[in-house]
Amino acid sequence: MVDWTKKSIVPRNGLLAWHQYEMAASGHDIIYDYSGNTRIVQSTGGNSPVLQANVLNGQPGWYFDGSVNPLIYNGSILWKHIFILASHEDAAFNLNRGLLSGPTSGDALVSNSSGDTFFNLSYGSPFQYRKNGVAFAENNQKAPMNNQAAVIELTHTAGIPMDGIQIGQQRTLDSGARDWKGWFFDDLIYDVIQPELGVINAYRYFAMRYWVWQQNADGLYVFPFIPNKTTAVEIDQENYLSEPYDGDPKALTRGVFKGQYQLPFLLREQEEFLAAKAFHAQHYRLGKFVYRDYRYYPYKEVKCRFASPIREQGSDVTYRFNYSFEIVEVD
């Protein structure tokens, strides 16, 4: 299994805690902290969430059935930026369920008793909530439902104090009615607001490991990697060859597009190559997606689709890959 503790792609500046699976270290009742701060979360008294293998892109996850003990770290923190990968099992909440809070004080993610949103904790304008990169108002924080895992991103410029870290319950009060029901996979908790590059790298990590893609406000998936180079070519019609029944090649026009880009990726990690290949497989031919051009600030979003198969070169020795493809910009 890939040793994800050594992935330098994860932003380290201000990292308070990083809870994720590592072979021979994680279990049903304990998740170690890979931030270096030893903020281990674990359950006490048995009745722990169940650690299951091969849940999301071959990666394990902890399943909370709605009645198990939470995973707790006792020790105060002040968080300003959180990424947490999780999902609720059902299409709607039937109770107030807690995904992340302090053991006795400090709430971050607590569900409403019905619907598909987290509770409005009234933190106000310094607080922002995103699901897979899409911002939602505090009174409409869409949760990841129906076992569809998503990256939940929370920011608060002043910081929110919690008396510890508790995964899978809203505090200890009313515990039986506020247990999480669904999956927890991973979290990154920071005491600083990550800059844009830090956010990009966090989503690159989730894409590489779990194949969970960021989205934009229109619901299109965002290709998660920054290319080495982009080249715009002249506007044209896309043509390709088919072979009719009579055996004579015939050029067919696919459609008009605004521009074309070649995206080469040089000396990238094998995990990135695999994630890019999976993204390509989901969108090649008809699937539209968004390419974010970071040569501009703020970045520009280009609605596009793949125009060529993925091309690859790689090494099974170095596990670093070159790959490239073309995209065309569409309306």
Beta strands, then each sheet from edge to edge (+ up, - down):
strand 1: 15-19
strand 2: 30-31
strand 3: 41-42
strand 4: 50-56
strand 5: 59-65
strand 6: 71-88
strand 7: 98-101
strand 8: 107-110
strand 9: 117-118
strand 10: 127-131
strand 11: 134-136
strand 12: 141-142
strand 13: 150-167
strand 14: 181-190
strand 15: 231-233
strand 16: 236-242
strand 17: 250-257
strand 18: 259-269
strand 19: 289-293
strand 20: 300-306
strand 21: 311-314
strand 22: 320-329
sheet 1: 1+ 14- 5+ 4-
sheet 2: 1+ 14- 6+ 13- 7+ 8-
sheet 3: 1+ 14- 6+ 13- 10+ 11-
sheet 4: 2+ 3-
sheet 5: 9+ 12-
sheet 6: 15+ 18- 22+ 20- 19+
sheet 7: 15+ 18- 22+ 21-
sheet 8: 16+ 17-
end
